[in-house]
Amino acid sequence: MNTERFIEGIKTVVTESSVKGVTSLLISPPGRKPKSELLKMSEFYNKCTEQEREVIKNIIKLSVDNGVFGFLCVLDGVRAIEDNDSKGRFILTYQSDDEYVLNQEEDLHEYYNAI
């Protein structure tokens, strides 16, 4: 595992699957009694034209991208979640046969936007 493979995995497993998952929820809310808010969103989505649905999907993708990007910024230390002067540092380590620090030499958030 290296930074490139980690970010590629995040894009596939988190970003792309989240967009697909939300889109699927909008098309057909699961369960016997979905929340009324989800039902309203589903009704709205299903009344849209194909072009409008594509715009909604792009909005979902933008939202997921921004969320993942923001989280990576926190891991990289460029967005603080602490209010005090003494701020800590996140170290993201992948451990297998070897150990690799994923956010040591490169900023994950910059890499996320680059690929």
C-alpha positions in Angstrom: 0.0 0.0 0.0 1.2 3.4 -0.9 -0.4 6.9 -1.0 -1.5 6.5 -4.7 -3.2 3.1 -4.0 -4.8 4.4 -0.8 -6.3 7.5 -2.6 -7.4 5.4 -5.6 -9.1 3.0 -3.1 -10.8 5.9 -1.3 -12.1 7.3 -4.6 -13.5 3.8 -5.5 -14.7 2.6 -2.1 -15.9 5.9 -0.6 -16.5 8.5 -3.2 -17.9 6.4 -6.1 -19.8 4.0 -3.9 -21.3 6.9 -1.9 -22.6 8.6 -5.1 -24.0 5.3 -6.4 -25.5 4.6 -3.0 -27.3 8.0 -2.6 -28.5 7.8 -6.2 -29.9 4.3 -5.5 -31.7 5.6 -2.4 -33.3 8.3 -4.4 -34.5 6.0 -7.1 -35.9 3.5 -4.7 -35.8 4.0 -0.9 -35.3 0.7 0.9 -37.3 -0.7 3.7 -40.9 -1.1 4.7 -41.2 2.4 6.1 -38.5 4.8 4.7 -38.2 8.2 6.4 -40.7 10.7 5.0 -37.9 13.1 4.0 -36.3 10.4 1.9 -39.6 9.6 0.3 -40.1 13.3 -0.6 -36.6 13.5 -2.1 -37.2 10.2 -4.0 -40.5 11.5 -5.4 -38.8 14.7 -6.5 -35.8 12.9 -8.1 -38.1 10.4 -10.0 -40.1 13.2 -11.5 -37.0 14.8 -12.9 -35.9 14.5 -16.5 -32.7 12.5 -17.3 -30.8 15.8 -17.7 -32.0 17.0 -14.3 -31.1 13.7 -12.7 -27.6 14.0 -14.2 -27.3 17.5 -12.6 -28.4 16.1 -9.2 -25.9 13.2 -9.5 -23.2 15.8 -10.2 -24.3 17.8 -7.1 -24.1 14.5 -5.0 -20.6 13.8 -6.4 -19.5 17.4 -5.6 -20.8 17.0 -2.1 -19.1 13.7 -1.5 -15.8 15.0 -3.0 -15.9 18.0 -0.7 -16.5 15.8 2.3 -13.7 13.4 1.5 -11.4 16.3 0.6 -12.2 18.1 3.9 -11.5 14.9 5.9 -8.2 14.4 4.1 -7.3 18.1 4.9 -7.9 17.3 8.6 -5.6 14.2 8.4 -3.0 16.3 6.6 -3.2 19.0 9.3 -4.2 21.8 7.0 -7.6 22.0 8.7 -7.6 22.1 12.4 -10.2 20.4 14.6 -8.6 21.7 17.8 -9.2 25.2 19.2 -6.1 25.4 21.4 -2.6 26.6 20.5 -1.0 23.2 21.1 -2.2 21.2 18.1 -1.5 17.6 17.5 -0.7 15.8 14.3 -2.5 12.8 12.6 -0.3 10.1 11.3 -2.0 7.6 9.0 -0.1 4.4 8.9 -0.9 1.3 6.8 0.4 -1.9 8.4 0.9 -5.2 6.7 4.2 -7.1 6.2 5.7 -3.6 6.1 4.6 -0.3 7.6 4.0 2.8 5.5 3.0 6.3 6.6 0.5 7.4 4.0 0.5 11.1 4.9 4.2 11.7 5.6 5.7 12.9 2.3 2.6 14.0 0.4 -0.6 15.8 1.3 -3.4 13.3 0.8 -5.9 16.1 0.0 -3.7 17.4 -2.9 -3.2 13.9 -4.2 -7.0 13.3 -4.0 -7.6 16.2 -6.3 -4.8 15.3 -8.6 -6.1 11.9 -9.7 
